[in-house]
């Protein structure tokens, strides 16, 4: 496995773990912000159910996170 593939696999595992922790209410506020910013930047937000997209949009509207172009 190439280093970039390994990094991608590790990143995905981390993201999955963070989503699981979010769903269980185990993240601090700043960790939620980081998670949603990462979901937007990775464009994974578009592969998740609509509730995640609505939360992300609320955070963007509040100026807490920014939209990735």
C-alpha positions as CSV (number, residue, x, y, z in Angstrom):
1,X,0.0,0.0,0.0
2,X,1.4,3.4,-1.0
3,X,1.9,6.0,1.7
4,X,-0.9,8.2,0.2
5,X,-3.3,5.3,0.3
6,X,-2.4,4.6,3.9
7,X,-2.9,8.2,4.8
8,X,-6.2,8.2,3.1
9,X,-7.3,5.1,4.9
10,X,-6.1,6.5,8.2
11,X,-7.9,9.8,7.5
12,X,-11.2,7.9,6.6
13,X,-10.9,5.8,9.8
14,X,-10.4,9.0,11.9
15,X,-13.4,10.7,10.2
16,X,-15.6,7.6,10.8
17,X,-14.6,7.5,14.4
18,X,-15.3,11.2,14.9
19,X,-18.7,10.9,13.2
20,X,-19.5,8.0,15.5
21,X,-18.4,10.0,18.5
22,X,-20.5,13.0,17.3
23,X,-23.6,10.8,17.0
24,X,-23.0,9.6,20.6
25,X,-22.6,13.1,21.9
26,X,-19.0,12.5,22.9
27,X,-17.4,15.5,21.1
28,X,-16.6,18.9,22.7
29,X,-18.0,21.9,20.8
30,X,-14.6,22.7,19.2
31,X,-14.3,19.1,18.1
32,X,-17.7,19.3,16.4
33,X,-16.6,22.5,14.6
34,X,-13.4,20.8,13.4
35,X,-15.3,17.7,12.3
36,X,-17.8,19.7,10.2
37,X,-15.0,21.8,8.7
38,X,-13.1,18.7,7.8
39,X,-16.3,17.1,6.3
40,X,-16.8,20.2,4.1
41,X,-13.1,20.4,3.0
42,X,-13.0,16.7,2.1
43,X,-16.4,17.0,0.4
44,X,-17.6,13.9,2.4
45,X,-20.4,16.1,3.7
46,X,-22.2,15.5,0.4
47,X,-22.1,11.7,1.0
48,X,-23.8,11.9,4.4
49,X,-27.5,12.1,5.2
50,X,-29.2,15.5,5.0
51,X,-29.1,16.2,8.7
52,X,-25.3,16.5,8.5
53,X,-25.6,18.9,5.6
54,X,-28.1,21.0,7.5
55,X,-25.9,21.2,10.5
56,X,-23.0,22.2,8.3
57,X,-25.0,24.9,6.6
58,X,-26.1,26.2,10.0
59,X,-22.5,26.4,11.1
60,X,-21.6,28.2,7.9
61,X,-24.5,30.7,8.3
62,X,-23.3,31.4,11.8
63,X,-19.8,32.1,10.6
64,X,-18.3,29.3,12.7
65,X,-17.0,27.4,9.7
66,X,-16.4,28.3,6.1
67,X,-17.5,26.8,2.8
68,X,-14.8,25.1,0.8
69,X,-14.6,26.2,-2.8
